[in-house]
Every structure is written in C-alpha cells, then in structure tokens.
Amino acid sequence: MDLFGQQLLDAETHKAVFGELPSSLQTRLRTAEVGDLVLQLLDAGWRKGQLAARLGAMPAGEQPEADVVRLLQGFLDQLPPDARWREERAERDALQASRAEAEEPASEESRQRWVAQIRAELSAPRTPRAARPARPSRHCAMCGKEGTFFVTRGVRLCEACVGLLEVGAVRLPDDHDDQLVG
C-alpha cells in the first residue's frame, strides 16, 4: 500500500525486524512511517537481523513507538555496519601496506655507526662488583656436626641439638646474635 510515498512492510520483513519486540508493540509499529524508514534502511545496506538486534536491545520507555521511530531515523544518518566494517578493513589494510613499504633495512653507514657506538660502550671500564657476603656456616653451632636445621641467620643446628633447644636445655638469646646460651 502506498500513501504519499510511504509503504507498509510485508509481513515477513516486519516479523524479521520487529519479531523480538512484544506483539502489542509490533502491531503499533505496523505503520507506513515505520515501514518507509525500514525500507530506506534496507536500501541503504542494513540487514534485517542488524536492525532486529539493535531494536531488541533497546530499553523500554514510556513511548516505545516514538523511541523506535527516533532510533530508526538515527540509523539513517549512520553507515550500515557492513559498510563501516569494509571502510575500517580498507584502512587497516592500507596501514599494514604502508608499514610493509616503510620497512627497509638500515643503510651500511647507519649500521656501522650503531656497531661503533655499541663497541665503545662495551670497551668502557667496568665497575667492580660488590663482594658477596660470606655464607653462614653449614655446621651445627653447638656440636660442629652437619647443621640441617636453620634457626637464625647465622645459626644452624643438628637434629640432636634441636632436641636440646626444644626441651629448654639451651636457649637463643633475646638479641639473636648467633650465639646459643646453654
């Protein structure tokens, strides 16, 4: 039906675009104005599913018909998603091509300057390393046997001496100065 250039949508297209909306709203959207907007969008390159996905995700308002009309009119000002994707893809391809063309090996003169600079930095006198602190003895602090138990930074004990520490026969001083009191 044609009313001054506006058309109603056929049932299949109407269901494809507005099928996710409540049926009462679908019925109210079956107008020539909405049909004309949808046909303009389809002619511009929008697909039915793209419109349905955007309309179905729309939050409910006080006047849903007016919201749908405003949304459809807003879509007219935008590029369809497929066209936008093609533009972005062309930009990415152009950027990648320009990067590939821009990459070229350094000239021999430039390479020689870098090598000379690196060699100069390597030949500079080095600062001596700080001496490592001596490792604490691995021997038991009480009897001199192999100390397998770590007690403090400088104190290791064997199993028998740990038993003495456990029963209280020896004790660690309060200041932890690596000497056992016993």
C-alpha positions in Angstrom: 0.0 0.0 0.0 1.4 3.4 -1.0 0.4 6.5 0.9 2.2 9.6 -0.3 5.5 7.7 -0.9 5.3 5.6 2.3 4.8 1.9 2.3 3.8 -0.7 4.8 6.3 -3.5 5.3 5.4 -7.0 4.1 4.7 -9.4 6.9 8.0 -11.4 6.5 10.2 -8.3 6.8 8.1 -6.8 9.6 8.4 -10.1 11.6 12.2 -10.3 10.8 12.8 -6.7 12.1 10.3 -6.4 14.9 9.8 -10.1 15.9 11.8 -9.8 19.1 9.5 -7.0 20.4 6.3 -7.6 22.3 3.4 -8.4 20.0 1.3 -5.3 21.1 4.3 -3.1 20.1 4.7 -4.9 16.8 1.1 -4.2 16.0 1.5 -0.5 16.8 4.7 -0.3 14.7 2.9 -1.6 11.6 2.5 1.9 10.1 3.5 3.5 6.8 6.0 5.8 8.5 7.9 2.9 10.2 7.7 0.8 7.0 9.2 3.6 5.0 12.0 4.1 7.5 12.8 0.4 7.5 12.8 0.2 3.7 15.1 3.2 3.4 17.5 1.5 5.9 17.3 -1.8 3.9 18.0 0.1 0.7 21.0 1.8 2.4 22.6 -1.6 3.2 21.3 -2.5 6.6 20.3 -6.1 7.0 17.1 -7.2 8.8 19.0 -9.0 11.5 21.1 -6.0 12.3 18.0 -3.8 12.8 16.3 -6.5 14.8 19.4 -6.9 17.1 19.5 -3.2 17.7 15.8 -2.8 18.3 15.5 -5.8 20.5 18.3 -4.5 22.8 16.6 -1.1 23.2 15.5 -0.3 26.7 11.7 0.1 27.3 10.5 3.6 27.6 7.2 5.4 28.1 6.6 5.8 24.4 8.2 2.8 22.7 6.8 3.6 19.3 8.3 7.1 19.3 11.6 5.6 20.6 11.7 3.1 17.7 11.0 5.8 15.2 13.8 8.0 16.6 16.2 5.1 16.6 15.4 4.2 13.0 15.8 7.8 12.0 19.1 7.9 13.8 20.2 4.8 11.8 19.6 6.7 8.6 22.5 9.1 9.5 24.9 6.2 10.1 26.8 4.0 7.8 25.4 0.4 7.8 27.6 -1.9 9.8 28.8 -3.8 6.8 29.9 -0.6 5.0 31.6 0.6 8.2 33.4 -2.7 8.5 34.5 -2.5 4.9 35.9 1.0 5.4 37.7 0.0 8.6 39.1 -3.0 6.9 40.3 -0.9 4.0 42.0 1.5 6.5 43.7 -1.4 8.3 44.9 -2.9 5.0 46.2 0.5 3.9 48.0 0.9 7.2 49.5 -2.5 7.0 50.6 -2.0 3.4 52.3 1.4 4.3 54.1 -0.3 7.2 55.3 -3.0 4.9 56.6 -0.4 2.4 58.1 1.8 5.1 60.3 -1.1 6.5 63.6 -1.3 4.8 67.0 -2.4 6.1 69.3 0.2 7.6 72.0 1.6 5.3 75.5 0.3 5.7 76.6 3.7 7.1 73.9 3.6 9.8 74.7 0.0 10.8 78.4 0.9 11.2 77.6 3.9 13.4 75.5 1.7 15.7 78.1 -1.0 15.8 80.8 1.6 16.7 78.6 3.0 19.4 77.9 -0.4 20.9 81.6 -1.3 20.8 82.5 2.0 22.5 80.1 1.3 25.3 81.4 -2.3 25.7 85.0 -1.2 25.9 84.4 1.3 28.7 85.9 0.3 32.1 83.5 -1.7 34.1 82.7 -1.0 37.7 83.7 -3.9 40.0 81.0 -6.0 41.6 80.4 -5.8 45.3 81.8 -8.8 47.2 79.1 -11.2 48.2 78.6 -11.6 51.9 80.1 -14.8 53.3 77.6 -17.6 53.6 76.8 -18.7 57.1 78.4 -21.9 58.2 76.5 -25.1 57.5 77.8 -26.7 60.7 75.9 -27.0 63.9 76.6 -24.1 66.2 76.7 -26.3 69.3 78.5 -29.5 68.4 80.0 -28.8 64.9 78.2 -31.6 63.1 76.2 -31.1 59.9 73.6 -28.5 60.8 70.4 -29.3 58.9 68.0 -27.1 60.8 68.1 -23.3 60.1 67.5 -21.4 63.4 68.6 -17.8 62.7 70.7 -16.2 60.0 74.0 -17.4 61.4 72.8 -20.4 63.5 72.2 -23.9 62.2 71.6 -26.9 64.4 71.8 -30.7 64.0 68.8 -32.8 65.0 70.2 -33.7 68.4 70.8 -30.0 69.3 67.3 -29.1 68.1 66.0 -31.6 70.7 68.1 -29.8 73.4 66.6 -26.5 72.3 63.2 -28.0 72.3 63.3 -29.3 75.9 64.9 -26.0 77.1 68.4 -27.2 77.9 69.7 -24.4 75.7 68.1 -21.2 74.5 68.6 -18.4 72.0 69.5 -15.0 73.4 67.0 -12.2 73.1 69.2 -10.2 70.8 69.7 -13.1 68.3 73.4 -12.6 68.0 74.2 -16.1 66.6 75.3 -17.5 69.9 73.5 -20.1 71.9 73.2 -19.8 75.7 73.3 -23.0 77.5 
